Amino acid sequence: MKKTTYNGIFILLFLIIFGCRKENNKQDISGKMENVQTSDYGVTPKGDSIKKYTLTNKNGMKVEVINFGGIITSLTAPDRNGKYEDVVLGFTKPEGYFEGNPYYFGALIGRYGNRIANAKFTLDGKTYEINKNDGPNSLHGGKEGFHTRFWNIEVVKDAKYPTLKLSYTSADGEEGYPGKLTTTVFYTLTDDNALEISYEAETDKPTVVNLTQHSYFNLSGNFSKTITDHELQINADHFLPVNETLIPTGEQKAVKGTPFDFTVSKPIGKDITAEDDQLKKGKGYDHNWILNGKGLRSIAKLYHQGTGRLMEVFTDEPGVQFYSGNFLDGKFDTKTGGKNEFRTGFCLETQHFPDSPNQASFPSTELKPGQKYHSKTIYKFSVKK
């Protein structure tokens, strides 16, 4: 009897301990999952059911992403009073993203971010004609680039912070580009209020790749206000002048003594109306800065005095396209009332240089079979008292 009793007690204790551990594991997993919520967002004209994924960190900062175009539809950041507000432009209805998204609000851009001259390039002696969607040029991967594609999204359950894994396979010949390109992007929201974006890609044929993210920021939290009062610093001593169709001329020009000098922080609007040929061609700033340094480093800072919001950008890319929202035209409502008018948002698109496939002096954007494309960019938000 004693032996049977002891065995019964042992089994009971084992079940209690094991059950507690199992329950704790369930709680740990569910706790992590609470930081990523999934909801229905809408249905595209092609019939794809689109989901929205909301990442939340321990501070209450939130990032909302949809699996159409990998688009960031909302991103909140605190002001000096601790108030979290959305700081990225976007549409008020899903249809705005599904029916063209002419401004590329919040989208993942590929296969090639920025412009390629005359919508063609030569690789290994063969000329490829790609989609022409920006005058004579190709812009942001073509009319149906990655910003229009359905991305598969998985929640990374074992990640330290709320993380999404987005994947998309671009078929050989899509928009004219060679090779089947498999692309993976990770969005991670850290507890120090940073959105980390990591890009990976592989191909089965030689091709060109230049991935970026096209969110428009307005740190005031009021999307009907212009961004000309934001103070910008860019860690770059040179930029790329452009021709009439915004293709780089090949010159790498020093910023010193020009309106393009942001080596010391200044309001975006300070020199934006200066008598300058390059500003006239871009209708403001729409140029690539050649970043100082290499590897993952701080490359830009944006400060909005009214709210105290500070955004710092880190990247391992050689360039950044600073775009001051010159083609926003007031056709659509903003999320905070009013219209998305001229210069109510800005972009800092970390990337390789525009038209690199046609300009041998620029860093190469070629990707070969067996190689892996890697890139990382971080947008970190804080408050300046």
N, C-alpha and C positions, 0 to 999 in steps of 0.2 A: 504493500500500500504506500509506504513511504517513497519507494522508487517511482511509482506511478504519479504520486503527488508532485514530486520534484520535477519530473518530466513535464507535467502539465503546467507547472509554474514557469518553467524555462521557456516552453513554447509560447505561453501567454505574454511573457516579458519580451520575447523576440518579436512577436506580432505588434505589440504596442510601440516598441522602439522603431521597427521598420516602418510601421504605419505613420509615425510622427515624421520620420525623415522624408517619406514619400509626400506627405502633406506639405512639409516645408518646401520641398522641391517644387510642388505645384504652385505654392504661393510665390516662390522666387520667379518662376517662369511667368505667371500671370502678372506679377509686378512689372516685369520688363515689358510684357505685351501691352500693359496699360499705357505705356509711353508711345505706342504707335496704334492709332485707331483707324479703322477702315470704314468708309461709307460710300453709298452710291452717289455718283456725280452727274451722270447724264448719258445720252446715247448719241453717237456720231451719225452723220448722214449715211455712213457705210454699215451701220447697225452694230458697231462695237459698243458694248456696255463699259462705261468708263468709271473707274473707282477713284476716290480721293483718300490719300493717306496723310494723317496728321501726326507729326512728330512733336513731342512735348518734352522739354528737359526739366530738371528739378526746380528751376527758377520760374517756370511758367511760360518761357519762350516757346513759340510754336512755328512750325513750318508745314505748309500744306502743299502736297505734290499730287498730280494726277498722272495716270498711265497713258494719257494722250500727249505725245511730245515730251514726256518727262518734265512737264511744265510745273514750275513753282507758282502757285496761284496766290499764296499769302505767306508772309514772313513777318513776325512781330519782333520788336526790339524795345527796350525800356528807355524812357526819357529820364531827366535828372530827378524827377519826382517818383520814379519807379513805375510809371504808367507804361504798359506794353501796348504798342499800336502797330498796325500793319505798315510796312515801309517799302513794299514793292507794288508797282503799278500792275493793273490787270483788268479784265472785263468783269462786268457785273453779272453776266449770264454765260453759261457754258458754251452757247452757240458762238460767242465771240472767238473762242479758241478753235472750235471745230470748223468754222467757216472762213478759213484763210489766215487769221491772226497776222495781219499785215505788218505789225510792229514787232513780231516775234516775242511778245510779252512772256517772260519767264521760261522760255523754251531751251531745251538741249539742242545744240546746233551741230550738224554734221551732214555729209561727211567732211565738208570743208567750211569752217567758219570764215567769214569775210568774203572778199571778192577774188575771182579769178578772171583775168583779162580775156575778153573776146570769147569767154565760155569754152576754152579749150586749153590743153596742155599736152606736152609730149613726154612720154615715159618709155625708156628702153627702145627708142627709135620709132615708137608708134604714137600717133596723135589721137587723142580722145576728145570728142565733142560732147560737152556736158550741157545741162539745161541752162538756157539763157533766160534769166528772170529779172535782170536789173540793167535795162538798156542793152548795150552790147555784151554785158558781162554776166557771169554767174555769181549769185550771192547766197551765202549760208546753205550751200548744198543743193540749191535748186528749188523749184516750185514745190516739190513734195519731198523736201529734205527731212531730216530726223525730227524736226519740229511738228511734222504732220503724221508721224508714225505711232502705231500702238506699241508701247513698251511693256514687256513682262516685268512685274514688280514682285519681289519677295521681301518679307520682313526678315532681317538677319537676327535670329533669336539669341545667339550667343554673343552678340556684340556688347561692348562695355557701355555704349551710348545708343540711343535710338537710331537705327540705321536701316536704310532701304537699299536693296540691290536691284538695279534696273538693267535689263538686257534687251538687245535688239540685234537681229541679223539682217544685214543689208545684202540683197542678192547681187551677184555679179551683173554689172550693167545697169544697176539702178541709178537713175538720173544721169547715166552715161559713164559712171565711174567703174573702173575695172576691179575684179576680184570680189569674192564673197567676204564681207567684213563683219566680224562678230564683235559687238561693242558691249561693254559692261560699265555701268556708272554707279558709284556708291554716294548716297547722300547721308551724312552723319551730322546729328545735332548734339554738340557737346555741352557739358555743364558750365563751361565758361562762355556761353552764348556765341559759339562759333558754328557756322555751317561749313562743313568740310565736304568737298566734291572731288572724288577720285575717279579718273577715267582710265579704261583699259581697252585695247582693241587688237585683234589679230586678223590676218588676211590669208587667202590661199593663192593670191596673185599679187605682183607688185602694184601698189596703188598709192594714193596720197590721202593723208588724214590730218585734220586740224579741228579738234573738238573744243567747244566752249559752252558757256552758259549765258543766256541773254536776258537776265532780269534787269528791269529798270528800277532804280532806287529813288526815293524821295524821303529823306530822313525827317522831314517836318511832320510826316504822317497825314498831311493834307494834300491830296493829289491834284487839286486845282491850283496849287501854288507852284511857282517856278522854282528851279533848283539853282538859280544864278547866285543865291546868297550862301550856298554851301561852300565851305572852304576846302580846297583840294591840294594835296601834295602828291607828286608822282616821282618816284626814285628813278629818274631817267634824264640823261644829258643830251639825248638825240631823239628825233622823231623822223617819220617817213613822209615827206611831201608827196602830194598826189596830183594827178592830172584832172581834167574836167569830168571824167567819169569815176573819180575817186580811186583809181588804180595807182599804187606807188610808182614814182618816176625812177626809182632805183637809188636816188640820192639819200644819204643818211645825214640829216642836217642837225647842227647843234641848236639846242633850244635857247641858249643864252642870247639875250637881246631881242627875243621874239615873244609874241603872245603865248607861245607854246611852252614857256618856261614855268613849270610847276615844281621846280626843285625846292622852292620855299613855298609853304602853304599860302594860298591866296583865294579870294572868292572866284568861283567859276565865271561870274559875270564881269570881273574886273577888266579883262582885255578882249572879251568875246565879240565886241562890236568894233574893234580896232580896224583901221585901214590895212588889211593884209590879204594878199592874193589867196593864201591857203584857207583862211577863214571864209572868204567869199565862195570858194569852190565847195567847201563842206557845209555851207550855211551855218557855220559855227565849228565846233570841234567834232570831227569824225575821222580821227587819224590814229595811227599806230605809234606808240612810244616804244623805243628800244630800251628795255629795262637794264639797269646796272646790276652787276653781280650774276651769280649762277646758283642753281639749287633752290630749295624752298626758302624764300626770304620775303620780308615785308617790302611791298612795292608801291603801295598807295595808302593814303589816309583821307577820309572825308569827315568833315565836322559840320554839324548844324548848330549854330549858337543858340537859336531860339529854344530848342529842346534839350540841348546838351548831348545829343546822340553823336557817337563817334563810330565810324566803320573803318576797319583796317583790312587790307587785302594782302594775302600772301599767295605766292605761286612759284612754281619751278619753270614756268614758261619764259621765253625770251622777250615776249612783247605783251602789250595791253592796248586794246582799242578803247580809247575814251570817246564816248559818243554823248553829246549834250542834248539829245532828244530833239534835234532840229527838224525832223520830219513828222513829229506828232502834230496833228492838225485839227484836233477838237471834234472829230467825227463820232467819238464814243464817250459814253458816260464813265465817270470814275467811280471807284468804290466808296468814295467819301463825299459824293455830290459834285456837281460841275462837270467839266469836260477835260479830257486828256489833251490839253492845249500845248502849243509850242513850248518846248523846254520845261515841261513839268516832271521830267524824269531823266536820269542819266544812266549810262551803262559803263561798266569797266569789264570788258571781255578779255580775259587772259587767254593768250593764244600765240601761235607762230605768226609770222608776218603775212599780210595779204599778198596774193599772187606769187607766193613762193615757188610753185611748180614751174613758173615761167621766168624766174629771176635767180640765176645761179649764185649770185652773191649773198642771197638770203639763206638762213638756216634751212636745211632740207626738211620737207614734210613727207618724204617717201617712206613707205612701210613695206617691207618684204616678207614673204612667207618665212616662218621660223622666228621672226622678230615679234616683240610685244610692245605696243604703244602704251606708255604710262604718262600721266599728267595729274597734277594735284593743285587745287586752288582752295583757299580758305577765306571766308568772309566773316570777320569777327566783330561783334558789336559790344560797345561799352558806353560809359557815360563820362563826360568831362564836366566836372562841377564848375 
